Amino acid sequence: MAPPTASTPLSVRVTALVKTLQFAWFVGHAFTLFGTLAYVITVALFRSNTLFYKAAYFGALLSYGVVIYKSHGKPQPNAVYARKLVMDENAQYLLLAFFWFCSSPITVTLIPFFTFSAFHALGYIRTNIIPNVFPRTATSGDAPATISWQSKTQQQIKAWTDQYYGVAMRFVAQSEVTVIAVRLTFGLFRFNFLPVILFCQFLRFRYHLSTYTRQTFTELRVRLDTLLLPPNADARIPAVVPKVYVMAKDMITKFGDSIVQQQAPAQ
């Protein structure tokens, strides 16, 4: 549908925009951005406010819930619908968001959701907010080559998102594989196993669905191989360390590959 013209009353333009399901999706991302920034600021000021943390994940639940609804329709209590959700990375992020929403705050878990929301919100502003709320006013005096501020802003947003999208997705993958995963392992010392189990399952799916996650795991493996295994390993490293590392690497590889084996019969 073509965007409204500048002659259309602002209230009509805004109302038409707000009534769409996509606007609810945008609001979710806005909540995530605001909640994350506000929570990080309160943490930095040593006045942590979990309300902002909850708001960030409420936004994630809203935005991913809209995506799942648009992709798969209303929830259906059958195996076919469940199988679709299992292999949908948006559903996996929705499950994670729900778990983090219900759990005690872990700041680093907000990194992926904040990053995704920043790009999605910018995209919505470019394609919906600007043309609908700030439509260009056509005047007979405009030169053919004149570029309106609306078009210029849209072009700048698109250029920025196109340039940094790959970098951001790689950053997300690296934060999930290293920063978040490492942070969660500290919970094992407090016998907090559920977050680790859930996140390991999440990373197993992400490895097979995301090239950025696979690249991150590969880079990490090469770095650790160089650091811990002969002939490049430091001679001062105890002999038991490489053995434990190889054993752990084999276990992780088998765990990751098992999902492919489970899906094979259905193909």
C-alpha positions as CSV (number, residue, x, y, z in Angstrom):
1,M,0.0,0.0,0.0
2,A,1.4,3.4,-1.0
3,P,2.3,5.8,1.9
4,P,-0.2,8.6,2.6
5,T,0.4,12.0,1.1
6,A,1.3,15.1,3.1
7,S,-2.3,16.4,2.6
8,T,-3.6,13.5,4.7
9,P,-4.1,14.7,8.3
10,L,-1.3,13.7,10.7
11,S,-3.8,12.0,13.0
12,V,-5.0,9.8,10.2
13,R,-1.5,8.9,9.1
14,V,-0.4,8.0,12.6
15,T,-3.6,6.0,13.4
16,A,-3.2,4.0,10.2
17,L,0.4,3.2,11.2
18,V,-0.4,2.3,14.9
19,K,-3.1,-0.1,13.9
20,T,-0.7,-2.4,12.1
21,L,0.8,-5.5,13.6
22,Q,4.2,-4.4,12.4
23,F,3.9,-1.3,14.7
24,A,3.5,-3.6,17.7
25,W,6.7,-5.4,16.5
26,F,8.5,-2.0,16.4
27,V,7.2,-1.1,19.8
28,G,8.7,-4.3,21.1
29,H,12.1,-3.4,19.7
30,A,11.8,0.1,21.2
31,F,11.1,-1.4,24.6
32,T,14.2,-3.6,24.3
33,L,16.4,-0.6,23.3
34,F,15.1,1.7,26.0
35,G,15.1,-1.0,28.7
36,T,18.6,-2.2,27.9
37,L,20.1,1.3,27.9
38,A,18.2,2.3,31.1
39,Y,19.2,-0.9,32.9
40,V,22.9,-0.6,31.9
41,I,22.9,3.0,33.1
42,T,21.4,2.0,36.5
43,V,24.0,-0.8,36.8
44,A,26.8,1.7,36.1
45,L,25.5,4.0,38.8
46,F,25.3,1.0,41.2
47,R,21.5,1.5,41.4
48,S,20.4,-1.5,39.4
49,N,16.7,-1.4,38.6
50,T,15.4,-4.8,37.4
51,L,12.2,-3.1,36.1
52,F,14.2,-1.9,33.1
53,Y,15.7,-5.3,32.6
54,K,12.2,-6.8,32.6
55,A,11.1,-4.1,30.2
56,A,13.8,-5.0,27.7
57,Y,12.8,-8.6,27.7
58,F,9.1,-7.7,27.6
59,G,9.9,-5.9,24.4
60,A,11.8,-9.0,23.0
61,L,8.8,-11.2,23.9
62,L,6.5,-8.8,22.0
63,S,8.6,-8.4,18.9
64,Y,9.5,-12.1,18.6
65,G,5.9,-13.1,19.4
66,V,4.7,-11.0,16.5
67,V,7.3,-12.6,14.2
68,I,6.2,-16.1,15.2
69,Y,2.6,-15.3,14.8
70,K,3.1,-13.8,11.3
71,S,5.3,-16.8,10.3
72,H,3.4,-19.7,11.7
73,G,-0.1,-18.4,12.7
74,K,-1.9,-19.1,15.9
75,P,-0.3,-21.7,18.2
76,Q,-1.5,-25.2,17.4
77,P,-1.2,-28.2,19.7
78,N,0.3,-30.6,17.2
79,A,3.7,-32.1,16.3
80,V,3.9,-30.3,12.9
81,Y,3.6,-26.9,14.5
82,A,6.1,-27.7,17.3
83,R,8.6,-29.0,14.7
84,K,8.4,-25.7,12.8
85,L,9.0,-23.8,16.0
86,V,12.0,-25.9,17.0
87,M,13.8,-25.2,13.7
88,D,12.9,-21.5,13.7
89,E,15.6,-19.3,15.3
90,N,13.1,-16.6,16.1
91,A,11.2,-19.1,18.3
92,Q,14.5,-20.0,20.0
93,Y,15.2,-16.4,20.8
94,L,11.6,-16.1,22.0
95,L,12.2,-19.0,24.4
96,L,15.4,-17.5,25.6
97,A,13.8,-14.1,26.1
98,F,11.0,-15.7,28.2
99,F,13.6,-17.6,30.3
100,W,15.7,-14.4,30.9
101,F,12.6,-12.5,31.7
102,C,11.7,-14.9,34.4
103,S,15.2,-15.2,35.8
104,S,17.5,-13.0,37.8
105,P,19.2,-10.4,35.7
106,I,22.3,-11.3,33.8
107,T,23.3,-8.2,31.9
108,V,25.4,-9.7,29.1
109,T,22.4,-11.7,27.9
110,L,20.9,-8.5,26.6
111,I,23.7,-8.0,24.0
112,P,22.1,-10.0,21.1
113,F,18.6,-8.7,21.7
114,F,19.8,-5.1,21.9
115,T,21.8,-5.5,18.7
116,F,19.0,-7.0,16.7
117,S,16.5,-4.4,18.0
118,A,18.8,-1.6,16.9
119,F,18.9,-2.7,13.3
120,H,15.2,-3.6,13.2
121,A,14.1,-0.3,14.7
122,L,16.2,1.6,12.3
123,G,14.8,-0.3,9.4
124,Y,11.2,0.4,10.6
125,I,12.0,4.1,10.9
126,R,13.4,4.2,7.4
127,T,10.5,2.3,5.7
128,N,7.5,3.3,7.8
129,I,8.0,6.2,10.2
130,I,9.6,8.6,7.8
131,P,7.4,8.1,4.7
132,N,4.2,7.9,6.8
133,V,4.7,10.5,9.5
134,F,6.9,12.8,7.5
135,P,5.9,12.5,3.9
136,R,7.6,14.8,1.5
137,T,5.5,17.8,0.4
138,A,5.6,18.1,-3.3
139,T,6.0,21.7,-4.6
140,S,6.1,22.9,-8.2
141,G,9.3,24.8,-7.4
142,D,11.3,21.6,-6.6
143,A,14.1,20.9,-9.0
144,P,14.1,17.4,-10.5
145,A,17.5,16.6,-8.9
146,T,16.5,17.9,-5.4
147,I,16.8,15.3,-2.7
148,S,14.5,15.8,0.3
149,W,15.7,15.4,3.8
150,Q,13.4,12.4,4.1
151,S,15.1,10.6,1.2
152,K,18.5,11.6,2.4
153,T,17.9,10.3,5.9
154,Q,16.5,7.0,4.5
155,Q,19.5,6.6,2.3
156,Q,21.9,7.3,5.2
157,I,20.1,4.7,7.4
158,K,20.2,2.1,4.7
159,A,23.8,2.7,4.0
160,W,24.8,2.4,7.6
161,T,22.8,-0.7,8.3
162,D,24.1,-2.4,5.1
163,Q,27.6,-1.5,6.1
164,Y,27.5,-2.7,9.6
165,Y,25.0,-5.6,9.5
166,G,27.6,-8.3,8.9
167,V,29.8,-6.8,11.6
168,A,27.0,-6.7,14.1
169,M,25.9,-10.3,13.4
170,R,29.4,-11.5,13.9
171,F,29.6,-9.5,17.1
172,V,26.4,-11.2,18.3
173,A,27.7,-14.6,17.5
174,Q,31.0,-13.9,19.3
175,S,29.1,-12.6,22.4
176,E,26.9,-15.7,22.5
177,V,29.7,-18.2,22.1
178,T,32.2,-16.5,24.4
179,V,30.9,-13.8,26.6
180,I,27.4,-15.2,27.5
181,A,28.4,-18.8,27.5
182,V,31.4,-18.2,29.8
183,R,29.3,-16.0,32.1
184,L,26.7,-18.7,32.5
185,T,29.3,-21.4,33.3
186,F,30.1,-19.5,36.5
187,G,26.6,-20.4,37.6
188,L,27.7,-24.0,37.7
189,F,29.7,-23.2,40.9
190,R,26.3,-22.2,42.5
191,F,24.7,-25.4,41.1
192,N,22.7,-23.3,38.6
193,F,22.5,-25.8,35.8
194,L,19.3,-24.9,33.9
195,P,20.6,-21.7,32.2
196,V,23.7,-23.6,31.0
197,I,21.7,-26.5,29.7
198,L,19.2,-24.2,27.9
199,F,21.9,-22.1,26.4
200,C,24.0,-25.0,25.2
201,Q,20.9,-26.4,23.4
202,F,20.4,-22.9,21.9
203,L,24.0,-22.7,20.6
204,R,23.6,-26.2,19.1
205,F,20.8,-25.0,16.9
206,R,22.5,-21.7,16.2
207,Y,25.6,-23.6,15.0
208,H,23.6,-25.3,12.2
209,L,21.4,-22.3,11.4
210,S,23.9,-19.4,11.5
211,T,27.1,-19.1,9.4
212,Y,28.3,-16.4,11.9
213,T,28.0,-18.8,14.8
214,R,29.8,-21.6,12.9
215,Q,32.6,-19.1,12.0
216,T,32.9,-18.1,15.6
217,F,33.2,-21.7,16.8
218,T,35.8,-22.4,14.1
219,E,37.9,-19.4,15.0
220,L,37.7,-20.4,18.7
221,R,38.7,-24.0,18.0
222,V,41.7,-22.9,15.9
223,R,42.8,-20.5,18.5
224,L,42.6,-23.1,21.3
225,D,44.2,-25.8,19.2
226,T,47.2,-23.4,18.6
227,L,47.3,-22.5,22.3
228,L,46.9,-26.0,23.8
229,L,48.0,-28.6,21.3
230,P,51.4,-29.6,20.0
231,P,53.6,-28.5,18.3
232,N,52.6,-24.9,19.1
233,A,51.5,-25.3,22.7
234,D,53.7,-23.9,25.5
235,A,55.9,-26.5,27.0
236,R,54.9,-25.3,30.5
237,I,51.3,-26.4,30.0
238,P,50.6,-29.5,32.0
239,A,50.2,-32.7,29.9
240,V,46.7,-33.2,31.4
241,V,45.4,-29.9,29.9
242,P,45.6,-30.9,26.2
243,K,44.0,-34.3,27.1
244,V,41.1,-32.6,28.9
245,Y,40.7,-30.1,26.1
246,V,40.6,-32.8,23.4
247,M,38.0,-34.8,25.4
248,A,35.9,-31.7,25.9
249,K,36.1,-30.8,22.2
250,D,35.0,-34.2,21.1
251,M,32.1,-34.1,23.5
252,I,31.0,-30.7,22.3
253,T,31.3,-31.9,18.6
254,K,29.2,-35.0,19.2
255,F,26.6,-32.9,21.1
256,G,26.4,-30.4,18.2
257,D,26.3,-33.1,15.5
258,S,23.6,-35.1,17.2
259,I,20.9,-32.6,16.1
260,V,21.8,-33.4,12.4
261,Q,21.4,-37.1,13.1
262,Q,18.0,-36.5,14.7
263,Q,16.8,-34.5,11.8
264,A,18.2,-36.9,9.1
265,P,15.3,-39.5,9.2
266,A,12.7,-36.8,8.5
267,Q,14.5,-35.5,5.4
